[in-house]
Amino acid sequence: MKNSTRQQTNRKLAVRLAGVTLAMFAFGFALVPLYDVFCDITGLNGKGVNRISAVEPVAVDGSRWVTVEFLSNSNAAGSWEFQPSISKLRVQPGKLYSVSYRAHNPTNRSMTMRAVSSIAPGTAAGYVNKLECFCFRQQRFAANEQRLMPLRFMVDNRLPTEVGTVSIAYTLFDSLDGESAPGS
């Protein structure tokens, strides 16, 4: 009797463990779309940032100023030198602005990099429109090459009035040709 009770207990445990394993597997598949939704809402990894191909005349809000901060990071494994040409810019919503980032490959081999952007606060992510950005495609650098990379953007004049500062941050990733960086 003792042996059959132990076998039933073992079967129940095996069924429960199989169920937990299947649930973990399903949760792993669900993480990708959940992460995409999270990024769209928060603006993480540049999601929710509008990429525009042409600029139509827009009413400039001349009565309002927004501070845009420019930040840069290089992932821990990268050896890139990367920084914005300016750290802050006061902008009027609806007006087009241009800034640049300086990137330098200090190594003695050619490398490809990919920049991934994020916008803070998340509520502002949908109101930053990029006309030209180095983050739209991978950039190939020769050994010891440095260059200025342009960013042309506009803050939409529908940006909520309680948002007075917007931070645009870029993180550089070393990228092998044909590979894309995380979140791209």
N, C-alpha and C positions, 0 to 999 in steps of 0.2 A: 504494500500500500504506500509505503514511504517513497518508493522509487517512482510510481506513477504520478504522485503529487509533485515530485521534483521535476518530472518530465513536463507536466502541464505548466508549471511555473516557468520552466525554461522556454517552452513554446510561446507563452504570453510575452516573456521578456524579448524573445527574438522578433516577434511581430511588432512590438512597440519600438524596438531599435530600428527595424526596417522602416516603420512609419516615420520616425524621427529623421532617418537618413533621406527618405523621399521628400520630406518637408524642407530639409536643409537644401537639397538639390533644387527644388522649386523656388525657394527663396533666393538662391544664387542667380537663377535666371531672371527673377523679378527685379533684382538690384539695378540692372542696366537701365530699364525704362524709369524706375524710381529715381535714379541718379540724374537722368536727363530732365525729369520734371523738376527736381530740386534745383538743378543748375539754371533752368529757365526762370524759375521764380526768383532766385537769389542773384543771378548774373554771374555765377561762378564759372570759370573757364571760358568766359566770353559768350556764353549762351544768353540769349535774350538781348544781345546787342545787335542793333540794326545795321546791316551792311547795305549801303545805298549805292546805286550805280549812276545816278544822275541827281543833280541838285535842282529842285524846282524853287522858284522864288518863294520865300517864306517871310512872313512878317517877323522882323526882329523886335524883340521885347526890349526897347531902349531904356525902360524904367527899372530893369532888373539885372543884377550881376550874380554870377555863380562862380565859385572858385573851383577849378579843376586841378587836382594833384596828379602828378605823373610819377609812378613808382616802377622799379625794376628789380628783378631777381634772376639769378642763374641757378638752375637746380643743383643740388649738392654734388652730383657726379660731373657736372660741366666745368669747363675751364674758361668760359667766356668772360670777357669784360663787357658790361652792358649797363648803360645809364641814359636817362633822358637829358636832352639839351637844357631843359629848364625843369624845375621841380613843381612850380605852380603857375597858373595862368588864370586871370580873371576874364570871364567870357560873358557875352550877352546871349541868352537863348535865341536861337534862330539864325545866328551868324556863323559862317564857316571860318574855322581856324586851322592853322598848320603848325605842327611842332615836329621835332625829330628826336630819334634815339640814336646814340652812338654804340655800335657793336664792334668788338675786336676779337679776333681769333688769335690768341697769343701763342698758339702751338706751332710746331714745325710741320704740321700736316693739314691738308684741306679737310674741312668739316662742313656738315650741313646742320643748320639749326632751325628750330620751329619755335615761334613765340605764341604763347597762349595768354589771352587777356582775361581779366576779371574786373568787375565794376562794383564799387561800394559807394553808398549803401545799395542793397539789392533793389530797392524801389526805383533807383535811377537807371538801372541797366537797360530798360526798354526805351529810354529817352536819349541815349548816346548813339548817334548815327555816324558811322565811319564811311567816308567816301574812298579813302586810300589808306591802306595799312599794311605794314610789313608782316602782320600776323595772318594775312589772307593766304599766304603760301610759304613753303620752305625757302630758306635762303642758303645758298652755297657760298662758302668763304674759302679763299685760298689760304695757305699757310701765312700767318702773321698779317692777314688783311684786316683792315678796319674800314668802316663806312658809316655814313649817316643814313638812317632809314626813316622815311617820312610817315607821318600820321596826319591825315586831314579829317577833321571831325566837326560835328555840330551838335550842340545840346538842344534838344527839341524844346520849343517854347511852351509845350504842355507839361514840362517837368513840374511836379508838385511844388508849390511855393515854400513848403517847409524844408525842402532840400536846398541847402546853401553851399554845400561842398560835395563834389563828386571825385572819387579816386579811381584812376584808371591804372591798373597794375598789369605788368607783363612779366611772365616767367619764361626764360629761355630753356629749351631742352635740346640736347644733342640728338640728332635724328639721322638714322641711316637713310640713304636714298630710298624712296618708296615707302618709308615707314612714317606714320604720323605720331604726333605727341599725344600724351594723355589728354582726354577731353576735347580733342579736335574733331 
